[in-house]
Amino acid sequence: MTKSERIHLDKVASLGCIICLRKGLHTPPQIHHIRAGQGMGQRASHYETIPLCYHHHQGEHGIHHMGTRAWEAEHGTEREILREVLELILWDK
């Protein structure tokens, strides 16, 4: 991981879970790498990440438990959320 990638991931993580943030909560995040459009053997980009708490990442209501399609129907697409995250990071400069 490059220094630039580390700095970016630190900014992403500093937001807390993006889904909880929408509700006014700040919960510790895990970093979720968006893999849409990538093959299984390809490395996910550290710049295409969104911060999700355990509940929204791997828990019962998480993207990895519910499946991408069901999770996105409830919260918006990963790409929409990525744009939201990037806008928040840009405003925080």
Buried (B, 14 or more C-beta within 10 A) or exposed (E): EEEEEEEBBEBBBEBBBBBBBEEEEEBEBBBBBBBEEEEEEEEBEBBBBBBBBEBBBBBEBBBEBBEBEEBBEEBBBBBEBBEBBBEBBEEEE
